[in-house]
Amino acid sequence: MPGPLTNPQRKFLRGLAHSLPPTMQLGKQGLTPNFFHSLDLALTNHELLKLRFANLQDERKELSTQICAQTGAIQVSMVGHTAVYYRPSPDPEKRKLVLPRAKSAEPDGRV
């Protein structure tokens, strides 16, 4: 599982995801093994995807937590019924997205 994202990295990924259509939709059948298989393939191929929650207003946060735990993805954002997830490709040569580097603190503590 990738490490936590910094705020500039989240902002960068949200900007990229803004124009993407929802790749998948989670409906009344919930989190099935087939859903996780499809989501895993989509994350492997695209690294960044939008997921639309249909008719699951009260359960979105719990389902999103389960999705992150099961797939190893990071939730970038959740607005309304749509969530954005990121997981870098396991093969470094196939990675499509390069995140902005996190600023490191200088020896005296300044950023």
N, C-alpha and C positions, 0 to 999 in steps of 0.2 A: 504494500500500500504506500502511495506517495506521501511525503510529509505534508504538514499543513501549508496552506497557501498564504502568502502575504497579501495585504490589501491591494497593492499595485498589480499583483498577479491575478487576483479576483477581478479587478476592474478590467484588465486586459482580456480575460476569458469571457466576461459578460459582454464586452464590446464585440467579440467575435461571434458569440452566440445570438446576439440581437437579431441578426438577419436570417438565422437558421429557422426552418420550419420544425415543429416537433417531430422528432424521429420516431418516437414510440408513444403509445397511449396505454395507460393502466386503467382498466375498467372494473366492472363489478366482480369479475372472477378473482381479482386480487393478485397476489404474488405467487404465481405457479412456477414449477420447474421450467416449463417452456418459456415463460416470460423471462426468467433469469438467464436462460440459455441465449435467447434473442438479444437481451440487453448486454450480455457479455460479448457477443459477437459484434454488436454495434459499437461498444466502447473500444474494442480491439481495433476495429477498422477506422473509426472516426476520432477517437480520443475525447471529443467534446460532443455532447448531445443534449437535446431538449426532450423532456418527458412531460406529457400532459396527463394530469390526473382527472379522470372523468367521474363525476358523481361521488367523489370521495373527500368532501370538504373537511370533515372532522378527523379523518385518519391520515391526512397527507404527511404530517411531521413524523408520525410513527413509521409509516411506510417508507419514507425517505431514509430514516435511520437504518431500517432493515436493508434497504437497497445498498446503502453505503457499506454496511457490514458484510453483506453477501458478495458484493462485486469488487470491493477494494477501491471504489471510486470516491471522489470528493464532491460534495454538493457545493457548487459555486454560488448558486442563488436559487431562491424560490419566490416567485411573484405570482399571486393569484393561484391558478390551477397548473402552472407550468414551473418545472424545476430544471436546472441546468447541472449536468454532472460532467466531471473531468477525470480521466484516468489515462496517464501516458502509456503508450504502447510498450509492451514488455521488451520488444526488440529495439534497441537504440537506433538502429539504421532505418527503421520504418516510422520513426516519430515524425509527425507532421507539424506539431506545434512546439515552438520554442518560447518558454515563458521568460518574462523579464527577470533579470537576476535580482535577488534580494540584496539590499544594501547591507554591508557588513560594518560593524562598529569599528572605529579606529582604536588604537591602543589606549588612548587617553579617555575613551568612553564617548567621544563625539560621534555622531552619525554623519 
